[in-house]
Amino acid sequence: MDESTDELIRPEDFPLPNRSQESLCSQKLTSWNITPPLPAVLDRTHHLAPLASPPSLASNIPPPESNETQQLVENQWEFILLFFTLAIVTFVSALDVTSLSVALPAIAREFNASAYQSFWSGISFLLTAVLSQPIHTAVSAIFGSKEILYLCLLYSAIGSIVTGFSKSIDVLIAGRALQGFGGGSLEALSEVILGDFTTPADRYHYLTILSFIWAGGSALGPLIGATFAEHIDWRWIAWINVPLLAIPILLIPAFRILKPIKLPLRSQLGQIDWPGIALFILSLIFFILAMTWSGTQYQWGSIATVAHLALGTLFLVAFIIREGYAHTPIFPYWHFASRTGFASLFGAFIHGAVFYAVIFLIPIYFEGAVQLNPVSTAINMLPLSILVSVVALVTTAFGIRHLHRYPCFIWVGWFLTTLGIGILILSSSKTNTAGRLGLQVISAIGLGILPTALGIPSQARTDGKQTETTLGNFIFFRQLGAVVGVALGSRIFSNAFSAEVARFLPLPEGLALLSDGSAAVNFIPLLKSLNILADERSMILGVYERAMRAVWIALTVISGVGLLSSILNHELKVVGKDTGKQAVQR
């Protein structure tokens, strides 16, 4: 990829017969990173109620200015209520992602679930979330964001009910998958709607408010989940979503400013790359299944694992070929045509893998190796959950926006992330509270810098017409990384745990359930109450410690790959203002 192509990449530079210049599966997405609050009355008939027609001069109706002013005020008040609804949706999205991991040992204990099943309660949510995003985004471009957001809220609420009332781990996994199918698109659709009703200058401030709400939900998620798991019932982690989601479910149908899109259905459905979506879904499912069950259900070299990897590769190759001929490709080739564009999307993938793997697995370290209860675990996670959000906001508001330079932030972010994750290797069951808190600070700062910094090249390398498409793919690759990171991290933990336990076989009678490693998660709540010798307790805590150390080593290597990829970033001038796709009408 020639460095000169980084200055401005447009889809027309890569002509293909009959290709649309923009992927419906990723269009209209906005990002927390948009540099762009009073709502504007927009000339967009499918989303915003039109102003009243000018009255006849012979009538007694007030002059047009009065009607326009009244309509503007009504729309502004309705927008305020709409923004309040989106704030609730954002808060619920943050809770869904962060609240379950601290309760995994309690859930696994109740259902006597294996480590594989326990981890899939989290993986299923992330997997359906990343698979549903391009589908929901594409369909929202046809039917309108209002209808699709409403359906996603219903999916999430029904999934929460199924999860809360589950009587087996398989039903819980199904409920979490349904939650992810709806909840995984809530953030993206909220940003789409917000972008439809704000000017670029206002949008940044509203996105900042939603970012603070997300940060609050991310910090409170582990605390709320831990409190329910330890003092009430872990099922309330799911049930609490229902009354929260009931508010937007009841309010959204009443919003008049959200109008359905009235366009020919057949032609619009025909523009979606359904074969491409199907091929991508199949390839990802086969890869994730092979990644998560290898070493436990099946060995890495088993026929089942090899077959799934082969099928995943076959579908992936077919998907890549399909994208070259699709009229509206999910991932147009021009997104990857420059080294900066490739580095941005690859960095988003690596960041998602590292960040979500840490958030998901660090409670296992605190509850297993350190023997903390769920609430203490959530408190020990505060440096990570709070600092990541705060640093991300500070980087956006006071860093890149004022310095107008981003490569240095990317380099520093990856360096601190790699260093910080590497430092976690030093943690042990004997590390004191101050040490456990301090060891998270460096990685939290690095992980907080990267989301904003990595998103800037996506804006700088395209013209304004393609910014939303590129940023949509940036968000998607970050979520895709989350699925792979959690699946890979959980598999490394399970395999390392089994290998460590094998060194001490046969285990004492009280620890016999841990002989094959499959009970690594559901056994955690029993460790404190076991009547075993001090040496035996120290031995098994060491197994948890070394299994987590294997995870930290792997994540350090992955972060190092992200650091190496940062050298591909070529600084582009971030100039001009986003004028958006909408004309503002006052």
VOGU-3710 file (C-alpha; in Angstrom, 3 decimals, decimal comma):
1> mdestdelir> 0,000/0,000/0,000  1,570/3,236/-1,111  1,947/5,899/1,534  0,723/8,542/-0,885  -2,694/6,969/-1,002  -3,223/7,925/2,628  -4,000/11,536/1,819  -7,578/10,859/0,738  -9,175/7,535/-0,094  -12,467/7,525/-1,948
11> pedfplpnrs> -14,493/4,557/-3,165  -14,466/5,921/-6,698  -10,729/5,240/-6,756  -11,609/1,538/-6,824  -14,283/1,217/-9,526  -16,208/-1,992/-9,852  -19,167/-2,640/-12,151  -22,519/-1,600/-10,663  -21,119/-1,176/-7,175  -22,819/1,201/-4,794
21> qeslcsqklt> -20,344/3,511/-3,158  -21,565/2,847/0,337  -22,422/-0,280/2,292  -25,951/-0,231/3,623  -24,773/-2,674/6,286  -22,574/-0,036/7,814  -24,012/3,259/6,608  -25,501/5,844/8,949  -23,364/4,698/11,863  -21,785/7,430/13,864
31> swnitpplpa> -19,113/7,159/16,513  -18,133/8,534/19,870  -15,178/9,933/18,004  -17,061/12,334/15,710  -15,687/15,846/16,136  -18,705/17,600/15,906  -26,136/20,615/21,395  -29,698/22,364/20,458  -31,541/20,144/18,032  -32,110/21,330/14,519
41> vldrthhlap> -35,311/20,951/12,547  -34,030/18,916/9,631  -35,375/18,602/6,145  -35,593/14,843/6,279  -39,152/13,764/5,639  -38,712/10,171/6,639  -37,377/11,020/10,086  -38,721/14,411/11,068  -42,251/15,731/11,032  -42,423/18,562/8,467
51> lasppslasn> -43,219/22,096/9,396  -46,778/23,261/8,885  -47,501/24,619/5,395  -47,630/28,412/5,122  -51,249/29,525/5,616  -53,269/31,610/3,196  -53,023/35,370/3,594  -56,833/35,533/3,752  -57,078/33,227/6,698  -57,102/34,115/10,354
61> ipppesnetq> -54,319/31,648/11,063  -51,241/33,295/12,585  -48,457/34,190/10,183  -46,029/31,472/9,087  -43,394/32,573/11,556  -45,672/31,709/14,473  -46,446/28,253/13,114  -42,804/27,554/12,382  -41,771/28,744/15,825  -44,445/26,633/17,498
71> qlvenqwefi> -43,431/23,570/15,475  -39,770/24,178/16,306  -40,496/24,426/20,042  -42,612/21,263/19,949  -39,868/19,391/18,115  -37,249/20,659/20,556  -39,206/19,414/23,576  -39,813/16,092/21,855  -36,096/15,875/21,046  -35,231/16,437/24,710
81> llfftlaivt> -37,499/13,528/25,649  -35,984/11,460/22,846  -32,472/12,196/24,102  -33,527/11,140/27,615  -34,739/7,865/26,099  -31,446/7,347/24,283  -29,598/8,008/27,539  -31,495/5,143/29,192  -30,721/2,893/26,229  -27,018/3,760/26,509
91> fvsaldvtsl> -26,974/3,047/30,245  -28,622/-0,361/29,759  -26,131/-1,213/27,000  -23,222/-0,512/29,353  -24,773/-2,623/32,119  -25,307/-5,571/29,770  -21,643/-5,660/28,801  -20,058/-5,244/32,254  -22,384/-6,628/34,937  -22,342/-10,392/34,312
101> svalpaiare> -18,647/-11,311/34,554  -18,395/-10,789/38,337  -21,344/-13,152/38,830  -20,042/-15,982/36,618  -18,801/-18,175/39,516  -22,166/-17,888/41,304  -24,064/-18,675/38,104  -21,810/-21,625/37,281  -22,197/-22,970/40,830  -26,012/-22,858/40,670
111> fnasayqsfw> -26,193/-24,676/37,324  -23,127/-26,876/37,920  -21,879/-25,529/34,607  -18,543/-26,340/33,051  -16,002/-23,610/32,388  -16,853/-23,860/28,691  -20,566/-23,278/29,372  -19,853/-20,497/31,865  -17,744/-18,530/29,427  -20,300/-18,991/26,673
121> sgisflltav> -22,830/-17,052/28,741  -20,687/-14,027/27,936  -19,452/-15,039/24,492  -22,999/-15,671/23,228  -23,958/-12,057/24,001  -20,915/-10,625/22,210  -21,253/-12,994/19,245  -24,892/-12,204/18,468  -24,187/-8,518/19,097  -21,483/-8,349/16,438
131> lsqpihtavs> -23,479/-10,492/13,999  -26,637/-8,411/14,361  -25,066/-4,960/13,983  -24,629/-4,954/10,176  -28,075/-6,514/9,754  -29,843/-3,978/11,959  -27,924/-1,076/10,474  -28,792/-2,153/6,949  -32,464/-2,714/7,728  -32,697/0,608/9,596
141> aifgskeily> -31,597/2,329/6,395  -34,679/0,816/4,725  -37,406/0,934/7,354  -36,095/3,719/9,590  -34,211/3,708/12,869  -37,364/3,994/14,997  -38,786/0,614/14,035  -35,478/-1,239/14,283  -34,560/0,368/17,609  -37,962/-0,665/18,958
151> lcllysaigs> -37,444/-4,268/17,834  -33,961/-4,338/19,364  -35,371/-3,101/22,669  -37,976/-5,873/22,577  -35,315/-8,495/21,800  -33,196/-7,240/24,685  -36,128/-7,180/27,125  -37,306/-10,677/26,150  -33,733/-11,956/26,382  -33,431/-10,446/29,860
161> ivtgfsksid> -36,616/-12,208/30,963  -35,419/-15,541/29,538  -32,054/-15,107/31,265  -33,625/-14,191/34,588  -35,998/-17,161/34,623  -33,551/-19,693/33,162  -33,491/-23,106/34,829  -30,403/-24,396/33,042  -27,171/-22,977/31,708  -28,267/-23,711/28,130
171> vliagralqg> -31,398/-21,590/28,544  -29,300/-18,837/30,112  -26,924/-18,895/27,133  -29,920/-18,660/24,782  -31,306/-15,724/26,763  -27,959/-13,935/26,672  -27,734/-14,548/22,926  -31,157/-12,931/22,456  -30,049/-10,029/24,656  -26,990/-9,571/22,475
181> fgggsleals> -29,009/-9,744/19,261  -31,013/-6,750/20,429  -28,701/-5,010/22,866  -25,641/-5,179/20,638  -27,168/-2,667/18,223  -28,641/-0,253/20,773  -25,539/1,933/20,969  -25,135/2,168/17,204  -28,821/2,876/16,536  -28,893/5,509/19,280
191> evilgdfttp> -26,029/7,300/17,570  -27,767/7,028/14,192  -30,890/8,681/15,586  -28,864/11,326/17,369  -27,044/12,115/14,139  -30,380/12,602/12,354  -31,515/15,364/14,701  -28,395/17,353/15,523  -26,075/19,555/13,557  -22,418/18,508/13,415
201> adryhyltil> -21,516/21,313/15,827  -24,090/20,130/18,362  -23,542/16,410/17,893  -20,205/16,258/19,679  -21,686/17,666/22,892  -24,572/15,206/22,912  -22,219/12,314/22,188  -20,052/13,483/25,080  -23,063/13,338/27,403  -23,860/9,822/26,202
211> sfiwaggsal> -20,204/8,919/26,719  -20,419/10,020/30,348  -23,561/7,917/30,752  -21,805/4,924/29,184  -18,845/5,484/31,493  -21,159/5,571/34,504  -22,904/2,395/33,405  -19,572/0,662/32,804  -18,314/1,605/36,274  -21,583/0,699/38,009
221> gpligatfae> -22,110/-2,534/36,045  -19,664/-4,701/38,022  -20,844/-3,184/41,325  -24,505/-3,782/40,509  -23,835/-7,312/39,274  -21,704/-8,126/42,322  -24,286/-6,748/44,761  -27,054/-8,828/43,224  -24,891/-11,965/43,068  -23,657/-11,684/46,659
231> hidwrwiawi> -26,594/-10,226/48,588  -29,799/-10,766/46,579  -29,917/-13,020/43,501  -27,771/-12,924/40,369  -30,973/-13,158/38,291  -31,646/-9,499/39,082  -28,730/-8,663/36,778  -31,121/-9,584/33,966  -34,402/-8,547/35,566  -33,248/-4,988/36,258
241> nvpllaipil> -33,142/-4,416/32,511  -36,881/-4,952/32,138  -38,155/-1,840/33,995  -35,323/0,230/32,510  -36,119/-0,911/28,972  -39,859/-0,458/29,560  -39,382/3,331/29,522  -38,002/3,587/25,956  -40,313/0,788/24,773  -43,315/2,852/25,893
251> lipafrilkp> -41,974/6,225/24,738  -40,517/5,504/21,301  -43,863/4,794/19,520  -45,104/8,220/20,657  -42,282/10,191/19,040  -43,688/12,011/16,011  -40,314/13,306/14,866  -39,226/9,727/14,130  -40,840/8,870/10,829  -40,591/5,604/8,884
261> iklplrsqlg> -38,784/5,625/5,558  -41,250/5,278/2,693  -39,250/3,814/-0,172  -39,868/0,824/-2,480  -39,302/-2,231/-0,315  -38,206/-4,641/-3,034  -35,508/-2,377/-4,443  -34,149/-1,474/-1,007  -34,036/-5,078/0,207  -32,271/-5,978/-3,013
271> qidwpgialf> -29,436/-3,573/-2,212  -28,456/-5,462/0,946  -25,689/-7,995/0,486  -27,593/-10,891/2,057  -25,238/-13,601/0,691  -22,274/-11,661/2,060  -23,911/-11,349/5,475  -24,707/-15,088/5,520  -21,153/-16,065/4,543  -19,645/-13,786/7,164
281> ilsliffila> -21,953/-15,080/9,924  -21,165/-18,704/9,081  -17,412/-18,101/8,993  -17,410/-16,328/12,352  -19,580/-18,963/14,056  -17,349/-21,836/12,879  -14,190/-20,023/13,996  -15,582/-19,140/17,444  -16,869/-22,681/18,043  -13,499/-24,182/17,145
291> mtwsgtqyqw> -11,681/-21,639/19,291  -13,790/-22,152/22,424  -14,199/-25,920/22,554  -10,671/-26,920/21,507  -8,739/-28,412/24,402  -11,858/-29,331/26,389  -14,692/-30,832/24,353  -12,261/-31,670/21,530  -8,502/-31,542/21,075  -6,913/-29,006/18,748
301> gsiatvahla> -6,043/-31,738/16,258  -9,399/-33,520/16,413  -11,530/-33,989/13,310  -14,280/-31,759/14,742  -11,935/-28,846/15,439  -10,092/-29,102/12,120  -13,386/-29,408/10,230  -14,794/-26,282/11,866  -11,598/-24,327/11,185  -11,632/-25,504/7,572
311> lgtlflvafi> -15,288/-24,565/7,097  -14,704/-21,202/8,751  -11,792/-20,533/6,401  -13,817/-21,649/3,375  -16,725/-19,348/4,210  -14,324/-16,480/4,946  -12,614/-16,844/1,563  -16,014/-17,021/-0,131  -17,054/-13,872/1,756  -13,931/-11,981/0,634
321> iregyahtpi> -14,532/-12,987/-2,988  -18,199/-12,044/-2,677  -17,302/-8,565/-1,411  -15,432/-7,901/-4,652  -18,602/-8,342/-6,715  -21,389/-7,220/-4,365  -23,348/-4,097/-5,338  -23,317/-2,927/-1,710  -20,448/-4,722/0,043  -20,369/-4,907/3,821
331> fpywhfasrt> -16,670/-4,000/3,863  -15,702/-2,219/0,622  -12,139/-2,937/-0,445  -11,249/0,745/-0,459  -11,476/0,776/3,356  -8,313/-1,331/3,470  -6,482/0,264/0,547  -4,131/2,486/2,547  -1,798/1,521/5,329  -3,404/4,065/7,659
341> gfaslfgafi> -6,895/2,762/6,966  -5,798/-0,821/7,489  -3,931/0,099/10,696  -7,013/1,899/12,046  -9,356/-1,072/11,570  -6,754/-3,615/12,665  -6,028/-1,505/15,758  -9,747/-1,370/16,557  -9,888/-5,171/16,347  -6,864/-5,646/18,639
351> hgavfyavif> -8,121/-3,056/21,131  -11,521/-4,754/21,351  -9,867/-8,140/21,864  -7,608/-6,941/24,687  -10,062/-4,648/26,471  -13,028/-7,025/26,614  -10,852/-10,020/27,500  -9,477/-8,099/30,491  -12,922/-6,892/31,608  -14,373/-10,391/31,276
361> lipiyfegav> -11,571/-12,443/32,863  -10,071/-10,269/35,592  -12,970/-11,156/37,963  -11,861/-14,805/37,681  -8,431/-13,764/38,955  -9,848/-11,745/41,861  -12,430/-14,341/42,925  -10,366/-17,438/42,163  -6,722/-16,644/42,928  -7,207/-13,831/45,474
371> qlnpvstain> -10,400/-15,267/47,010  -12,350/-11,993/47,027  -16,122/-11,938/47,199  -18,043/-10,433/44,231  -18,457/-6,955/45,767  -14,773/-6,722/46,687  -13,960/-7,887/43,168  -16,037/-5,083/41,676  -14,316/-2,542/43,937  -10,906/-3,848/42,899
381> mlplsilvsv> -11,938/-3,381/39,252  -12,734/0,326/39,717  -9,356/1,627/38,477  -9,900/-0,233/35,225  -13,598/0,521/34,717  -13,371/4,202/35,703  -9,982/5,195/34,300  -10,651/3,763/30,835  -13,786/5,897/30,474  -12,297/9,038/32,024
391> valvttafgi> -9,114/8,879/29,957  -11,135/8,318/26,772  -13,172/11,456/27,465  -10,113/13,520/28,395  -8,277/12,344/25,287  -11,204/13,435/23,133  -11,977/16,732/24,850  -8,534/18,082/25,734  -6,028/16,009/23,815  -6,600/15,353/20,151
401> rhlhrypcfi> -9,156/18,157/19,717  -6,609/20,784/20,800  -3,353/19,291/19,540  -4,869/18,111/16,227  -2,369/15,238/16,189  -3,191/11,598/16,698  -0,254/9,262/15,828  1,539/10,122/19,074  -1,606/9,221/21,025  -1,813/5,890/19,199
411> wvgwflttlg> 1,825/5,070/19,915  1,597/6,097/23,575  -1,717/4,272/23,986  -0,372/0,998/22,621  2,872/1,322/24,576  1,019/1,866/27,872  -1,456/-0,918/27,084  1,309/-3,410/26,318  3,305/-2,342/29,364  0,249/-2,348/31,636
421> igililsssk> -1,001/-5,786/30,577  2,549/-7,078/30,928  2,714/-5,738/34,480  -0,378/-7,799/35,329  1,827/-10,867/34,864  3,485/-9,873/38,157  0,211/-10,057/40,090  -0,252/-12,994/42,429  -2,599/-14,235/45,123  -0,375/-12,525/47,705
431> tntagrlglq> -0,448/-9,058/46,107  -2,021/-6,569/48,539  -4,988/-4,329/47,736  -2,888/-1,271/46,863  -0,789/-3,383/44,537  -3,834/-4,886/42,810  -5,306/-1,432/42,257  -2,043/0,106/41,113  -1,220/-2,655/38,655  -4,320/-1,758/36,628
441> visaiglgil> -3,585/1,967/36,240  -1,102/1,867/33,356  -3,148/-0,520/31,211  -6,333/1,448/31,963  -4,737/4,686/30,727  -3,515/3,016/27,552  -6,835/1,316/26,855  -8,616/4,633/27,438  -6,468/6,593/24,990  -6,835/4,209/22,061
451> ptalgipsqa> -10,560/4,269/21,103  -10,514/7,961/20,219  -7,003/8,016/18,750  -7,590/4,977/16,530  -10,834/6,451/15,211  -9,293/9,695/13,948  -7,649/8,181/10,824  -11,064/6,850/9,824  -12,267/10,444/9,540  -9,112/11,955/8,072
461> rtdgkqtett> -8,660/9,469/5,234  -12,058/9,947/3,586  -14,196/12,803/2,434  -17,283/13,778/4,437  -19,613/11,600/2,372  -17,861/8,404/3,463  -17,051/9,233/7,094  -20,071/7,494/8,613  -19,455/4,307/6,629  -15,818/4,147/7,680
471> lgnfiffrql> -16,581/4,866/11,320  -19,307/2,239/11,252  -16,769/-0,351/10,178  -14,414/0,885/12,905  -17,062/0,164/15,560  -17,807/-3,208/13,987  -14,166/-4,332/13,996  -13,837/-3,336/17,645  -16,851/-5,492/18,535  -15,500/-8,322/16,398
481> gavvgvalgs> -12,259/-8,120/18,353  -14,252/-8,364/21,580  -15,739/-11,711/20,526  -12,384/-13,130/19,485  -10,589/-11,761/22,561  -13,034/-13,194/25,088  -13,242/-16,533/23,263  -9,465/-16,826/22,996  -8,811/-15,620/26,549  -11,311/-18,032/28,084
491> rifsnafsae> -9,847/-20,921/26,085  -6,297/-20,060/27,191  -7,448/-19,943/30,817  -9,222/-23,314/30,596  -6,326/-25,058/28,871  -3,735/-23,569/31,247  -5,856/-24,510/34,269  -6,183/-28,120/33,088  -2,443/-28,331/32,430  -1,583/-26,939/35,872
501> varflplpeg> -4,021/-29,236/37,692  -2,567/-32,256/35,889  0,749/-31,619/37,647  -0,828/-32,353/41,045  -2,935/-35,407/40,225  -4,348/-37,184/42,077  -5,917/-34,268/43,922  -7,030/-34,435/47,562  -10,599/-35,604/48,117  -11,971/-32,091/48,639
511> lallsdgsaa> -10,497/-30,908/45,333  -11,290/-33,976/43,239  -13,894/-32,086/41,162  -11,096/-29,980/39,697  -9,224/-32,960/38,277  -10,162/-32,298/34,639  -10,369/-28,511/34,892  -13,952/-28,286/33,650  -15,186/-27,126/37,078  -12,665/-24,282/37,321
521> vnfipllksl> -15,355/-21,575/37,408  -18,187/-23,204/39,356  -15,754/-24,391/42,053  -14,679/-20,834/42,978  -17,545/-20,163/45,458  -16,628/-23,377/47,341  -12,946/-22,608/47,857  -13,363/-20,444/50,955  -15,508/-22,971/52,800  -13,478/-26,079/51,941
531> niladersmi> -11,995/-27,920/54,907  -8,580/-28,579/53,400  -4,988/-28,151/54,541  -3,256/-24,803/54,094  -0,754/-26,315/51,655  -3,572/-27,775/49,567  -5,364/-24,417/49,484  -2,154/-22,638/48,496  -1,596/-25,196/45,768  -5,007/-24,731/44,146
541> lgvyeramra> -4,877/-20,927/44,417  -1,548/-21,128/42,635  -3,242/-23,041/39,822  -5,745/-20,193/39,322  -2,910/-17,670/39,522  -0,778/-19,377/36,880  -3,760/-19,985/34,590  -4,524/-16,256/34,656  -0,849/-15,490/34,125  -1,048/-17,413/30,856
551> vwialtvisg> -3,934/-15,133/29,845  -1,942/-11,985/30,708  1,035/-13,245/28,690  -1,156/-13,910/25,655  -2,846/-10,498/25,910  0,555/-8,826/26,260  1,660/-10,452/23,012  -1,571/-9,377/21,295  -1,092/-5,820/22,596  2,453/-5,930/21,267
561> vgllssilnh> 1,048/-6,736/17,833  -1,126/-3,646/18,176  1,951/-1,619/19,103  3,793/-2,870/16,032  0,807/-2,057/13,821  0,930/1,551/15,038  4,021/2,178/12,905  1,733/1,888/9,868  -0,108/5,044/10,908  0,821/7,974/8,721
571> elkvvgkdtg> -0,242/11,336/10,078  -2,945/12,972/7,994  -4,124/16,529/8,293  -7,475/16,667/10,062  -8,977/19,760/8,509  -12,379/21,053/7,602  -15,705/20,583/9,271  -18,158/17,777/8,869  -21,141/19,210/7,093  -23,076/15,993/7,403
581> kqavqr> -25,637/14,666/4,964  -28,495/16,848/6,099  -29,477/20,396/5,317  -30,492/22,390/8,340  -33,767/24,236/8,086  -34,641/26,951/10,574
//
